[in-house]
């Protein structure tokens, strides 16, 4: 099943809800970066939350999530936009530990808790909107919840999960964000809290083949949710040979001449998708002509 996201309202328009499957998307990130299981879980949870937060934007708006917890995984960086396109990477993709005391991948140990979760939103203004909160758990679901509650002042619950196969590929990934709108009554809040406390792990829902619609019905109750729209979700990088070419040209003739004389070629690799762009001596000489 292709990854997609649903937007919904619930409990007579008192609640805004999003759910997404990201198994293929996270799988593509794992394949490109060759992440080990714990790193895959951390990156996958971040990509999933970033995808949903991107879906809250409009038009050409986009956002960047940066997580720096001081753990061995290093920095997690995710870009997402309002079109369902997302990309991401971690500094140290080959990070993995034994399972934690709950028998789950030890994301907290990989990420660390001595740092910040930062979200930068480009909404078309002169400067991006930047919000950040201290990491509180390193498990990331709670940390994204803390960001939305404190930085955006919206009572919310974030659930994200990733299951990794024995061969390190991604078995299941997905998540949800539930947000209480102003004026939500106490009875509704209590019902949601009870359902959240009693639900199965989000990764288990995806593993069982639940759609995003079914996941929201599990979280909120089938009779309480009204689906609004669907949106496809996929790993998409904005890099291209043209962009890299323009970047090399912008270095100027002296720098390009130095590349030709010292290496006789140039290689550029995109951090986000690991795509490598090779420029031969002949390529560089043609670019040199464009700078004079």
N, C-alpha and C positions, 0 to 999 in steps of 0.2 A: 504493500500500500504506500502510495506517495505521501510524503509529509505534507500536512496542511494544518492551518490554524482556524479556529472558530471564535467569533465574537458573539457574546450573548448578554442578555439581561435576565434577572431572576427576582423572585419574590416581589412581583408587581412593581418592577422598575426601581427597587430599592438597592439592587446589587448589580454591579458590572462584572462580567466574567469572561475569561479567555482560557482556552486550552489548545495544546498543540502536540502533534507527534513530530519528533525530530530524529527518528532512527536513521534514516538515510543521510540526513544533513550532518549529524554527528559522526556517522560512519565515514562520510567523505573527509571530514576533518581528521579523523583517526588515520585514514589511508594516506592522506597527503603528508601528515606530520609524523606518522609511525609512532603515535603515542602508546605508552604502556598503560595497563588497566587503570591505575589510580589517577594518572594524568588524564586519561580519557574521560573518567568520571567527572573530574574537576572542570575540564574544558567543556564537556558535554552539558553539564548543568549550567555553566555560564552562557553557552551558546543558546540553550533553551530559554533561559530567563531573558537574555538579550533580544531574542527573536520576538517574544511576547511584548516586551517594552517597546521595541521598534514598531510593532503593529499598532501601538497606541498613538503613533505620530501620524502626520498627514502629508500628502503630496511628496515633495522632494526632501522632506526632513529626514534626518538620520541621527544616530547616536553612537557613542563609543563607551564601552564599559572597560574599566581597568581595575584589576584586583591585585593588590600587592600586600601579601600577608606575612612576608618574611620567611616563608617556608621554602623547602628545596625545589619546589616546582618553579619558583621565580614568579614573574609577572604573567597574568592571564589577560589577554586583550581581545575584545570582541567588538566588531562593527556590525550594526544592523540598521535597516531602514523600514519605511512604511510599506514597502512592496514585498516583504517576506524574504528579502535577500540578507544573508548573514555570512560572516567569515570570522575566523578567530584562530589564535595560536597561543602556546605557552612557551616560556623561555626554555624550560628543560622538559621536553616531551617524554624522555625516557626516565620517568619518575614512577616508582612503584614500591609499595610496602605490603607486608602481611595484612590480612583482614583485621579490623578492629574488634573490640570486645563484643560488638553486636553482630559480628560475622559479616560486616560490610566493608567495602573499599574505604580505606582510611584517608578520605579527602581532607579532613581537618589537618592531619599531620603533613600532608603534601602542601597545602595552601598556607598554613600558619594562621595565627590570629593577631599578630603584632603589626597591624597595618590598616589600610583603608580600601574601601570600595568606592570608586569614583565613576560618575556618569557624566559625560559631556554631550549635550544635545545641540545639534546644529539645526535651528528652526528658522534660518533665513535672516537672522539679525546680524548686526555688525560683529558681535561677539557671541560665542556659544554660551548656553546656560550650563554651569558646572555645579554639581552637587556631590557631596561625599559624606560617608559615615565610617566610623571605625568598624572593623570586622568584629563580630560578636561570637561567632561559632566556627568559622572556617568551613562549615558544611555547605555554605553558599545559599541554600534555600532561606534559612533564617536571616542571612546577611542581606539578601535582596529584599526580604520583607522589611527589615530595619531601614534600608535605604528609602523605600517607597513611603513608609510611615513617617519617617523623620524629615526627609528631604523634600518630599512632595505633599506631606500632610494629608495622606489618604489612608485610612485604616484598611489594611490589606493582608492577604495570606498568599505566600508563594510556595508552590510545591514543584520540585524538579527532581528527576531521577534518571539514572543511566545504568543499564545492565551490560556487562562486557562478557563476551564468549571466551572460552578457553584458548582459542586461537587469536585473541586480542581484538577481533572484530566486534562491532556493536550489535548486541542482540535487541535492545529496546531502549528508547529514549523519548522523553516527553515531559510535559509540565503544565501547570495552570497558574493563573493569578486571579484571585477573587478580591474585589474592592467594594467596600461599603460606601454608598453614596450618602450625602447629607440627609439627615432625617430618618435613617434606617431605625426601625423600632426594636426594642429590646428582645421581643419574642423572636424576631428574625435572626438577630445576632446570636441568641442562644441556640437556635436550631442549626445555624451554620457551624458554630463551635462544636456542637455535639457530633455533627457529621464529619467534620475534619478530624476530630479525635478518634473516630471509629473506622475511618476508611483504610483500605489497603494501600501499600506503597504505590506511588504513581508509576514507577517502573514496572511493577507487576501488572497494573492495568494495561499498559502498552504491550507487555509481553503476552497477555491474554488476547490481544487483538482488538482491544477497545478503540473506538474512534474518539476524536476529541469531543464530539457530542456526547458519547456515552460516558466519557470521563467526567464531564461537567454534571451529568445526571447522577453519577456516583457520588460526586462531591456535594451537590446541592439538593438532590432529590429530583426524580424524573418529572414530577408535576410542577416543579417550581421554576423551570428554565425555559426561556424563549430564545431560540437561535436567531441571530441576525444576519451573519454572513460568513462565508468561507474564504480563505486565502491560501494559495500554495506557498510552501516554504522550501527554500533550498540554499545550499552553500554556493555563494557567488562572490568571486573576488573582482575588484575593480582594476586590477593590474592588466597591462597589455604590452605588447612589444612597442607599440607606438608611444605609450607613456614613458617606457624605459628609454627609448630613443630620444625623446624630447629632454629627458633628464640628463642624458649624456651630452647632448648638444649644449645644454645650459651651463655645463662645466667650463666651456670655452675651449678655444683652439690649443692653448698651451697644455691643458690637462689631457686632451685627446691625443695630442702629439706624444706626450709622455707615456700614455698607455701603449701606443704603437711601438715606441722604441724600447720600452722595458718588458712588456709582456707579449706584444704582438697580437693581443686579443683582449676581450673583456667579458666577464661573466657577471650577471646581476641576478640575484635571487629574491623573490618576494617573500617577506616574513609570513604573510597571512596565508598563502596557498602553497608555498614551497616551489612554485614554478620557476624554472631557471631559464634565463634569456642569454644566449651566447652571441657575441659579436666578434666575427673574424677580423683579421687585419684589414681585409678588403672592405668590410662593413665600416670599420672605424675610419678608413681613409675617405670613404664617401661622406661620412658624417663631418670629417674635418673640412672637406670642401664646402659643406653647407654653412660652416661658421666663418668663412672668409669672404 
